[in-house]
Amino acid sequence: MPNYEPLFRLELNYHEDAPRIRTREGVELYYESRGEGTAITLLNNFFLTTPSWRVFTNELPQHYRVVSYDMCNHGASTHVAQEPTWDEHADDVIALLDALEIESTYLIGTSASTVLARDVALRHPDRVRGLVMSGSVLGPRGMRRHMQIQRSWLHVLENHGMAALYNQLYPEVFGSDMNEELGTPGFLGLRESFTALTTPEDLANGLRLNLDAATSPDLLARITVPTLILTGDDDFLLGPTGAKELAERFPNGRHEILPKAGHVPHLDDSEGFQVLVRKFIEEAESHD
C-alpha cells in the first residue's frame, strides 16, 4: 500500500545560502546536491521545483549523489526575457555537470522533463550513464495525445487561472487510489502547494515550450544507454502496454510498472519509486 504521507511534508523553501552555477551569459541555476557516489540528476518538469524533490527522494542520497536544480526561467534560477529552447535547457544541464565536476550521470525525467532527458542523451551521449523516464510523455508512436492535453492545460491556465488548472490536473495526474484515500482534505491541501510551486507566467512558458518538442519516436533508437520506462499502472497518458512498447523503442530499454500510481509515480509511491530506481541503476552498473 503506497504511503501518501510525503505529500504532506512537501517542501517549498529554498536554501538561502545555496550557491548558484553560471551556465551561460546571464544565466545562473539554483541547485542542491545530496549524498556521494554515482550521480543522479533530477530534471524538473515545469510544475516542480527543486525543494519539492527532497521528501520524495530521501533514500537515494544514502547510495548516490543526487543533484536537483531549477531550470532557467523557473523557480529560483535566473529568469530571462525569452524562454530557453530545449537545446539551451539541455546545454544548461551539461554546464551544471561541468561545474560540479560530474563526468557522467543518470538522468531522471518526469512527465514533460522526459523530453529534456531524451534531448540531453541525444546531444551529449558521453555524459549520460542511463535514463529513467518516469511518467513519460514520449509515446511508442509519437506525442500527439500529449500535445492535445498540453494545449488544453494551457487554454485553461490562460483563460481561467491556476486554481482551475489544478481542478483539471488533479484527477488526471494522481492515481485513483490516492484520490480516494486523500479525499477532499487532500485535494484542498495539495491545491495550496500546487499554486505555490510556480507562477502562472512560468508555467505558461513551459507549457508553450512543450508544444515545440521534437515528437518522432525514431529518435529513441539513437539512445543506446540503459533506459527505464517507469509507469504507474493508473497513468492516464501511457499505460502498461504503452510502457512496454516504448521501452522496446530503445536499444537498451526496459520497463517497470508501479502499482496504484498515476502519471507522476513518485508522488503516489515515493518508496516504490526509489526501489525501482535503485534496482535499475544497480543492474546497469553491474553490466558497465
C-alpha positions as CSV (number, residue, x, y, z in Angstrom):
1,M,0.0,0.0,0.0
2,P,1.6,3.3,-1.0
3,N,2.4,5.8,1.7
4,Y,1.0,9.2,0.8
5,E,2.5,10.9,3.9
6,P,5.4,12.6,2.0
7,L,2.8,14.7,0.1
8,F,2.0,16.4,3.3
9,R,5.7,17.1,4.1
10,L,6.2,18.7,0.7
11,E,9.0,21.3,1.0
12,L,8.8,24.6,-0.8
13,N,11.6,26.6,0.9
14,Y,14.9,27.3,-0.7
15,H,18.3,27.3,1.0
16,E,19.0,31.0,1.1
17,D,22.8,30.5,1.2
18,A,22.9,27.9,-1.6
19,P,25.4,28.9,-4.4
20,R,24.3,29.4,-8.0
21,I,26.1,28.0,-11.0
22,R,26.6,30.1,-14.1
23,T,25.8,28.1,-17.2
24,R,25.8,30.7,-19.9
25,E,25.8,34.5,-20.3
26,G,23.2,36.0,-17.9
27,V,22.0,32.6,-16.5
28,E,22.6,31.2,-13.1
29,L,21.0,28.0,-11.8
30,Y,19.9,27.2,-8.3
31,Y,20.9,23.6,-7.4
32,E,21.2,21.2,-4.5
33,S,23.5,18.2,-4.1
34,R,23.0,15.4,-1.6
35,G,25.0,12.3,-1.0
36,E,28.1,10.9,-2.6
37,G,28.9,8.4,-5.3
38,T,27.4,7.7,-8.8
39,A,25.5,10.8,-9.8
40,I,21.8,11.1,-10.4
41,T,20.4,14.3,-11.8
42,L,16.8,15.1,-11.3
43,L,15.1,17.0,-14.1
44,N,12.1,19.1,-13.1
45,N,9.0,19.3,-15.3
46,F,7.5,22.8,-15.3
47,F,5.2,22.1,-12.4
48,L,8.0,21.1,-10.0
49,T,10.8,23.0,-8.2
50,T,14.0,21.7,-6.6
51,P,12.7,21.7,-2.9
52,S,9.8,19.6,-3.8
53,W,12.1,16.6,-4.6
54,R,13.5,16.3,-1.1
55,V,10.8,14.3,0.6
56,F,10.3,12.0,-2.5
57,T,14.0,11.1,-2.8
58,N,15.1,10.8,0.8
59,E,16.5,7.3,0.3
60,L,18.5,7.8,-2.8
61,P,21.2,10.1,-1.3
62,Q,22.2,7.3,1.0
63,H,23.6,5.5,-2.0
64,Y,24.2,8.1,-4.7
65,R,25.0,11.7,-5.3
66,V,21.6,13.3,-6.1
67,V,21.6,16.6,-7.9
68,S,18.5,18.7,-8.4
69,Y,18.2,22.1,-9.9
70,D,15.7,24.7,-11.2
71,M,15.6,25.2,-14.9
72,C,16.3,28.7,-16.3
73,N,13.1,30.8,-16.1
74,H,11.7,28.6,-13.3
75,G,11.9,28.6,-9.5
76,A,14.9,30.3,-8.0
77,S,17.1,30.2,-11.1
78,T,17.6,33.2,-13.4
79,H,14.6,34.5,-15.3
80,V,15.3,35.8,-18.8
81,A,13.1,37.6,-21.3
82,Q,12.8,34.6,-23.7
83,E,12.0,31.1,-22.6
84,P,15.1,29.0,-23.4
85,T,14.8,26.4,-26.2
86,W,15.0,22.7,-25.4
87,D,18.6,22.8,-26.8
88,E,19.5,25.6,-24.4
89,H,18.0,23.7,-21.4
90,A,20.0,20.6,-22.4
91,D,23.2,22.7,-22.6
92,D,22.4,24.1,-19.2
93,V,22.4,20.5,-17.8
94,I,25.9,19.9,-19.2
95,A,27.2,23.2,-17.9
96,L,25.8,22.3,-14.5
97,L,27.6,18.9,-14.6
98,D,30.8,20.6,-15.7
99,A,30.7,23.0,-12.8
100,L,30.0,20.1,-10.3
101,E,32.8,18.0,-11.9
102,I,30.4,15.2,-12.7
103,E,31.7,13.3,-15.7
104,S,28.5,11.3,-16.3
105,T,25.2,10.9,-14.6
106,Y,21.9,9.1,-14.6
107,L,19.0,11.4,-15.6
108,I,15.6,11.1,-14.1
109,G,12.9,12.9,-16.1
110,T,9.3,13.0,-15.0
111,S,6.4,13.9,-17.3
112,A,7.5,16.8,-19.6
113,S,11.1,16.6,-18.5
114,T,11.4,13.1,-20.1
115,V,11.7,15.3,-23.3
116,L,14.7,17.0,-21.7
117,A,16.2,13.7,-20.6
118,R,15.9,12.4,-24.2
119,D,17.5,15.5,-25.7
120,V,20.4,15.6,-23.3
121,A,21.1,11.9,-24.1
122,L,20.9,12.7,-27.9
123,R,23.1,15.8,-27.7
124,H,25.6,14.6,-25.1
125,P,25.6,10.8,-25.1
126,D,29.0,10.6,-23.4
127,R,27.7,12.4,-20.3
128,V,24.7,10.2,-19.7
129,R,25.0,6.8,-17.9
130,G,21.4,6.0,-18.1
131,L,17.8,7.4,-18.3
132,V,14.8,7.0,-16.1
133,M,11.7,8.1,-17.9
134,S,9.0,8.4,-15.2
135,G,5.5,9.2,-16.4
136,S,6.9,9.6,-19.9
137,V,5.2,12.0,-22.3
138,L,7.1,10.2,-25.1
139,G,5.0,7.6,-26.7
140,P,5.9,4.5,-28.8
141,R,4.2,6.0,-31.9
142,G,4.6,9.8,-31.1
143,M,3.3,12.5,-28.8
144,R,0.0,13.6,-30.4
145,R,-2.1,12.8,-27.3
146,H,0.3,14.6,-25.0
147,M,0.3,17.7,-27.3
148,Q,-3.5,17.8,-27.3
149,I,-3.5,17.6,-23.5
150,Q,-0.9,20.3,-23.2
151,R,-3.0,22.7,-25.4
152,S,-6.0,22.0,-23.1
153,W,-4.0,22.7,-20.0
154,L,-2.5,25.9,-21.5
155,H,-6.0,27.1,-22.5
156,V,-7.4,26.5,-19.0
157,L,-4.4,28.3,-17.4
158,E,-4.5,31.3,-19.7
159,N,-8.3,31.8,-19.5
160,H,-9.2,30.6,-16.0
161,G,-6.1,30.6,-13.9
162,M,-4.1,28.3,-11.7
163,A,-6.9,27.1,-9.5
164,A,-9.0,26.0,-12.5
165,L,-5.9,24.2,-13.9
166,Y,-5.4,22.4,-10.6
167,N,-9.0,21.2,-10.7
168,Q,-8.4,19.7,-14.1
169,L,-5.0,18.2,-13.4
170,Y,-5.7,16.6,-10.1
171,P,-7.9,13.7,-11.3
172,E,-5.8,13.2,-14.4
173,V,-2.3,13.2,-12.8
174,F,-2.9,11.4,-9.5
175,G,-3.9,7.8,-9.3
176,S,-7.4,6.7,-8.4
177,D,-6.4,5.1,-5.1
178,M,-4.6,8.2,-3.9
179,N,-7.6,10.3,-4.9
180,E,-9.9,8.1,-2.9
181,E,-7.5,7.8,0.1
182,L,-6.9,11.6,0.4
183,G,-10.5,12.7,-0.3
184,T,-11.5,16.3,-0.1
185,P,-8.9,17.3,2.6
186,G,-6.1,16.0,0.4
187,F,-7.5,17.8,-2.7
188,L,-7.7,21.1,-0.9
189,G,-4.4,20.8,1.0
190,L,-2.4,20.0,-2.1
191,R,-4.0,22.8,-4.0
192,E,-2.2,25.3,-1.8
193,S,1.2,23.6,-2.5
194,F,0.4,23.4,-6.2
195,T,-0.3,27.1,-6.6
196,A,2.9,28.0,-4.6
197,L,5.3,25.8,-6.7
198,T,5.4,28.1,-9.7
199,T,3.9,31.2,-11.2
200,P,1.2,31.2,-13.9
201,E,3.7,33.0,-16.3
202,D,6.5,30.5,-15.8
203,L,4.1,27.6,-16.2
204,A,2.6,29.0,-19.3
205,N,6.0,29.5,-20.8
206,G,6.9,25.9,-20.0
207,L,3.7,24.5,-21.5
208,R,4.3,26.5,-24.7
209,L,7.8,25.1,-24.9
210,N,6.4,21.6,-24.6
211,L,4.5,22.2,-27.8
212,D,7.8,22.8,-29.6
213,A,9.3,19.4,-28.6
214,A,10.5,17.0,-31.3
215,T,7.9,14.2,-31.4
216,S,9.4,11.5,-33.7
217,P,9.7,8.1,-31.9
218,D,12.5,7.3,-34.3
219,L,14.9,9.5,-32.3
220,L,14.8,6.9,-29.5
221,A,16.7,4.3,-31.5
222,R,19.8,6.6,-31.3
223,I,19.9,6.4,-27.4
224,T,22.0,3.4,-26.5
225,V,22.4,3.9,-22.7
226,P,20.3,1.8,-20.4
227,T,16.8,3.3,-20.2
228,L,14.0,2.6,-17.8
229,I,10.4,3.4,-18.6
230,L,8.8,3.7,-15.2
231,T,5.0,4.0,-15.4
232,G,2.2,4.0,-12.9
233,D,-0.5,1.4,-13.8
234,D,-3.1,4.2,-13.5
235,D,-1.2,6.7,-15.8
236,F,-3.8,8.5,-17.9
237,L,-1.2,9.0,-20.7
238,L,0.8,5.8,-21.0
239,G,-0.5,2.6,-19.7
240,P,1.4,-0.7,-19.1
241,T,1.1,-1.9,-22.8
242,G,2.4,1.5,-24.0
243,A,5.2,1.5,-21.5
244,K,6.4,-1.9,-22.8
245,E,6.2,-0.8,-26.4
246,L,8.0,2.5,-25.6
247,A,10.8,0.6,-23.9
248,E,11.2,-1.6,-27.0
249,R,11.9,1.6,-29.0
250,F,15.2,2.0,-27.1
251,P,18.1,-0.4,-27.9
252,N,18.7,-1.0,-24.2
253,G,15.3,-0.3,-22.8
254,R,13.2,-1.9,-20.1
255,H,10.0,-1.0,-18.3
256,E,8.6,-1.3,-14.8
257,I,5.0,-0.7,-13.7
258,L,4.4,0.9,-10.3
259,P,1.1,-0.4,-8.9
260,K,-1.6,2.0,-7.9
261,A,0.4,5.0,-9.1
262,G,-0.7,7.7,-11.6
263,H,1.2,9.9,-14.1
264,V,3.9,11.1,-11.7
265,P,4.7,7.9,-9.9
266,H,7.0,9.3,-7.2
267,L,4.1,11.4,-5.9
268,D,1.9,8.4,-5.3
269,D,4.6,6.0,-4.0
270,S,8.0,7.6,-3.4
271,E,9.3,4.4,-1.6
272,G,8.3,2.1,-4.5
273,F,9.7,4.7,-7.0
274,Q,13.1,4.8,-5.3
275,V,13.3,1.0,-5.0
276,L,12.8,0.7,-8.8
277,V,15.4,3.4,-9.5
278,R,17.9,1.7,-7.3
279,K,17.3,-1.7,-8.9
280,F,17.7,-0.2,-12.4
281,I,21.0,1.6,-11.5
282,E,22.4,-1.4,-9.8
283,E,21.7,-3.6,-12.8
284,A,23.1,-1.0,-15.2
285,E,26.2,-0.6,-13.2
286,S,26.8,-4.4,-12.9
287,H,26.9,-4.6,-16.7
288,D,29.0,-1.5,-17.2
